[in-house]
Amino acid sequence: TDCEVQSVEDGVVRAATGAIEVRARRIVALPRLNGPRVAGLPADEHGFLAVDELGAVPDAPGVYGAGDGTTQPIKQGGVAAQQPAAAAHAIAASAGAPVRPVPFRPVLRAELLTGTGSTFLRQSPESSASDTATFWPPTKVAAAHLAPYLASLDQVPSG
């Protein structure tokens, strides 16, 4: 683990250093994630922008962040698309709008392709699985406003 791979041939994984070889039947490779590291703003050791549950950046009044470039641990398009709502409510409330900031609570949604159909999964914090879509539209990016907007772009105009 935690090494750069030089090659994978005939079931042998060779590390970039050449000192390690591992024979395997199955190989799982995950990317090493690095954040954008914005100059002048706090970040974790991997460069992800530090934010609280409202999207506010600590020690940077009036600065908010959302999406995969933040310290939010789940990196998935649907989750990244949900996070801005918390920041937008916090920004609106700080500007005097009559809204109550709502902390970000991710809802992880996924479609598992099973070979005989799909199973739709949901975690928030309760888990569920269904043979029918538990979110609409059942797209990769499932967020309250973004998903319907993206689905509307796929609609063929009538007439």
N, C-alpha and C positions, 0 to 999 in steps of 0.2 A: 504494500500500500504506500501511498504518498511518494510515488516516483514517476519520472517521465519514462514512457515506453519508447524504445527505439524501433522494435518490430514485433510482429506476431506472425509466426510461420509454423505450420504443421503442429499446432497446439503448444508451441513454446513461446513464452513471452520473454523478451530480452529488454532489460532496463537500458536506458540511454548511457549509463556509465559502463555498461558491458560486464559489470561484476556480478549481476544477478540474472539468473535464468529460472523461470518457473514453467513447469509443464502443467497444462490444465485442459480439462474437457470443456469448461465454460469460463468465459471471461466477462467481467462487468467493468466497464470503464466509465468514469464520471469526470466531467470537466472540473478543473479548479476554478472556482468563481472569484472574480475580482471586481470590486466596485469602481465607480468613476473617480473617487478621491478628488473632491472639489476643493480647490485652494481656499483656505481661510475658514472652512467649515469643518466641524468635528466628524471624524470617521472612525470606524473600527479598524482593526489590524489588516483587514483585507480591502480597505478603501470604500466600504459602504457608508453612506451618509447616515449619521445617527439621528433617529427621530423617536418621538414618544408615540403613545397610542392615538394622539390627535394629529400626527404628522409634523408637529413642531420640532424644530431643530434646537437642542439644548444650547444655551448660551449664545443664541443668535436670534434676538427678538424680531418677530415679523417674518422669519424664514421658515418655510414649510417644505417638506419633501414627501414624495409618494412613489411607489413602484419598485421595480427590481433593483434599483440603484441604492435602496435604503437598507437599513439593518433588519427589516422584516425578514424572518428566516425562511419563509416559503417563497421560492422563486417560481411562480407560475403565472401566466398571462391573466387568467381570470382573477386571481388574488391581487395582482398588481393593479388591475383595473378597478377593484373595489376600494382600495386604500385612499384614493383621492377624495372620496365622499367625506371621510372623517376630517381631512384637511380643509375641504371647502366649507364645511359647517363651522369649524373652528375659526377660519378666516372671516366668514360672514358674521359670526357672533362678536369677534373682536372689532369689527367695523360698525357694530351697533344693530345689526339685523336681528329681528325677533326669532332667532333659532337657538336651539340648545345643541352644543357640540356633543356628538355621539362618538365614543371611542371606537377605533377600528377593531373589529372582530372578524377575522377572515372566514369565509365559507369556501372550502375546497370542493370543487365539482370536477368530475371526470367521466369520460365515457370509456369503458373497457370493452374493446373489441374481442369477442370470444370465439369467432369462427362460425358460430351459429346465430349470431345476432349481437346485440349490444347490451351491456349492463351499465346502468348509470349510477355513479357513486357520489355521495355527498357526506361531508364532515363539517360540523359547525356548532358546537362541539359534539353533538350526537351524530352517530353514523347511520347511513341508510344505503340500501342498494335496491334497485328496481329494474324491471325489464322495460319500463317506459320512462321517458325523460322526466326528471324531477326538477328541471329548470327549463326556462324557455327564453329564447330559442336554444335548442341543444347544440351550442357551438363551442369552439375551443375557448373563447373568451366569454365567460358567463358573468356579466355585471349588469346591474339594474338598467342603466341607460345606454351603455356602449354596445351590448349584445344586440338589442333590438335595432339600434342604428346600423350596425354592420350588416344585420340580416336584411334591412331595407335596401341596402346597396345591391344585394343579390337578386332583388325582385325585378322581374321583367315588366316594363311598363305595358299596360294593356292599351289596345286601340291602335 
